[in-house]
Amino acid sequence: MNQDWEDRVTAAWATFDTYPEEEAADFRAVIDALVAELPDDSPLGPFEQACAWDSTGHSDNAVPLYREALARGLTGYKGRRAKIQLSSSLRNIGQAEEGVKLLTPELDAPSDELDDAVRATLALCLSSLGRDREGLALVLGALAPHLPRYQRSMANYARALLEPEY
């Protein structure tokens, strides 16, 4: 879509925290009105609607919309966000294994500012499956570069969680 539309979506999301929980439907209506301006086959529509449902506590309604956005060809930054958010929603509705399958390839995707979110969400999915050591290793590995010291030690500890002989 055009920059004006993107700016209006960004502005709508900037107001999200001003909506009390009991007015969640009002926020979703704002997003729906913006989506109504898009072509019927746009992947941005179901993506924004999924985000609105997800952010208002309805992962079950968000999942099919994230899937639709990806099926319609949502790629790039928003496509990666959709995969992260879909995986989180899948975990919330008891389908963590599918979340792991969706996010694991993202570990090898070109690096961007969403790398840590991929690892954090994947770690939560793994934990939901009882694979806590793998999840902790991901989180420690993601945290290590941000530490002012001990980066090497934390990275080594993360590897040791998965490779005890390390």
C-alpha positions as CSV (number, residue, x, y, z in Angstrom):
1,M,0.0,0.0,0.0
2,N,1.1,3.6,0.0
3,Q,3.0,5.5,2.7
4,D,-0.1,7.4,3.8
5,W,-1.9,4.2,4.6
6,E,1.2,2.8,6.4
7,D,1.4,6.0,8.4
8,R,-2.2,5.8,9.4
9,V,-1.8,2.2,10.5
10,T,1.2,3.2,12.5
11,A,-0.8,6.0,14.1
12,A,-3.6,3.6,14.9
13,W,-1.2,1.2,16.6
14,A,0.3,4.1,18.6
15,T,-3.1,4.6,20.2
16,F,-3.5,0.9,21.1
17,D,-2.6,1.4,24.8
18,T,-5.2,4.0,25.2
19,Y,-8.0,1.5,24.7
20,P,-9.1,-0.2,27.9
21,E,-9.5,-4.0,27.7
22,E,-13.3,-3.6,27.5
23,E,-12.9,-1.5,24.4
24,A,-10.7,-3.9,22.4
25,A,-13.5,-4.3,19.8
26,D,-13.3,-0.6,19.2
27,F,-9.6,-0.8,18.4
28,R,-10.1,-3.8,16.1
29,A,-12.8,-1.7,14.3
30,V,-10.2,1.0,13.6
31,I,-7.9,-1.6,12.1
32,D,-10.8,-3.1,10.1
33,A,-11.6,0.3,8.7
34,L,-8.1,0.7,7.4
35,V,-8.0,-2.8,6.0
36,A,-11.2,-2.1,4.1
37,E,-9.2,0.4,2.0
38,L,-6.9,-2.4,0.7
39,P,-7.4,-4.5,-2.4
40,D,-9.3,-7.7,-1.5
41,D,-6.2,-9.9,-2.1
42,S,-3.7,-7.8,-0.1
43,P,-1.7,-9.8,2.4
44,L,-1.5,-6.7,4.6
45,G,-5.2,-6.9,5.5
46,P,-5.2,-10.2,7.2
47,F,-1.9,-9.4,8.8
48,E,-3.1,-6.2,10.4
49,Q,-6.3,-7.9,11.5
50,A,-4.4,-10.8,13.0
51,C,-2.2,-8.4,14.9
52,A,-5.3,-6.7,16.3
53,W,-6.9,-9.9,17.4
54,D,-3.7,-11.2,18.8
55,S,-2.9,-7.9,20.7
56,T,-6.4,-8.0,22.2
57,G,-6.0,-11.5,23.6
58,H,-7.5,-13.6,20.9
59,S,-4.8,-15.9,19.5
60,D,-7.4,-18.3,18.3
61,N,-8.9,-15.7,15.9
62,A,-5.4,-14.4,14.9
63,V,-4.0,-17.8,13.7
64,P,-6.1,-18.2,10.6
65,L,-5.5,-14.5,9.6
66,Y,-1.7,-14.9,10.0
67,R,-1.9,-18.0,7.8
68,E,-3.9,-16.2,5.2
69,A,-1.5,-13.2,5.1
70,L,1.4,-15.6,4.6
71,A,-0.5,-17.6,2.0
72,R,-1.2,-14.4,0.1
73,G,2.5,-13.7,-0.1
74,L,3.4,-11.5,2.9
75,T,7.2,-11.4,2.8
76,G,10.1,-9.3,4.1
77,Y,10.0,-7.7,7.5
78,K,6.2,-8.0,8.0
79,G,6.3,-11.6,6.8
80,R,8.9,-12.4,9.4
81,R,6.8,-10.6,12.0
82,A,3.8,-12.7,10.9
83,K,5.8,-15.9,11.4
84,I,7.0,-14.9,14.9
85,Q,3.5,-13.8,15.9
86,L,1.8,-16.8,14.4
87,S,4.2,-19.1,16.3
88,S,3.4,-17.3,19.5
89,S,-0.3,-17.6,18.9
90,L,0.1,-21.3,18.0
91,R,1.8,-21.8,21.3
92,N,-1.0,-20.0,23.1
93,I,-3.6,-22.3,21.6
94,G,-1.7,-25.5,22.3
95,Q,0.1,-26.0,19.0
96,A,3.7,-25.2,20.0
97,E,5.1,-28.0,17.8
98,E,3.8,-26.2,14.7
99,G,5.3,-22.9,16.1
100,V,8.7,-24.7,16.3
101,K,8.4,-25.9,12.7
102,L,7.5,-22.4,11.5
103,L,10.3,-20.6,13.4
104,T,13.2,-23.0,13.2
105,P,14.1,-22.0,9.6
106,E,14.1,-18.4,10.7
107,L,17.3,-19.1,12.7
108,D,19.1,-19.3,9.3
109,A,17.3,-16.4,7.7
110,P,19.2,-13.2,6.9
111,S,19.8,-11.3,10.1
112,D,17.7,-8.3,11.1
113,E,16.4,-6.6,14.3
114,L,13.8,-9.5,14.7
115,D,16.5,-12.1,15.4
116,D,16.1,-12.0,19.1
117,A,12.3,-12.1,18.9
118,V,12.6,-15.2,16.7
119,R,14.8,-16.9,19.4
120,A,12.7,-15.8,22.3
121,T,9.4,-17.0,20.7
122,L,11.1,-20.2,19.6
123,A,12.4,-20.7,23.2
124,L,8.8,-20.3,24.5
125,C,7.5,-22.9,22.0
126,L,10.3,-25.3,22.9
127,S,9.6,-24.8,26.6
128,S,5.9,-25.6,26.1
129,L,7.0,-28.9,24.6
130,G,9.2,-29.7,27.6
131,R,12.4,-28.8,25.7
132,D,13.6,-26.2,28.2
133,R,17.3,-26.7,27.8
134,E,17.0,-26.0,24.0
135,G,14.9,-22.9,24.8
136,L,17.3,-21.7,27.4
137,A,20.3,-22.2,25.1
138,L,18.5,-20.0,22.5
139,V,17.8,-17.3,25.0
140,L,21.3,-17.2,26.4
141,G,22.7,-17.2,22.9
142,A,20.5,-14.2,22.0
143,L,21.4,-12.4,25.2
144,A,25.2,-12.9,25.0
145,P,25.9,-10.3,22.4
146,H,24.1,-7.6,24.4
147,L,26.1,-8.1,27.6
148,P,28.8,-5.6,28.4
149,R,31.1,-8.5,29.5
150,Y,31.0,-12.3,29.5
151,Q,29.8,-12.6,25.9
152,R,32.1,-15.5,25.2
153,S,31.2,-17.3,28.5
154,M,27.5,-17.0,28.0
155,A,27.7,-18.2,24.4
156,N,29.8,-21.2,25.5
157,Y,27.3,-21.9,28.3
158,A,24.5,-21.8,25.8
159,R,26.3,-24.3,23.6
160,A,27.0,-26.5,26.6
161,L,23.3,-26.8,27.3
162,L,22.9,-28.6,24.0
163,E,26.3,-30.3,23.8
164,P,27.2,-31.4,27.4
165,E,30.7,-32.5,26.3
166,Y,31.5,-29.0,25.2
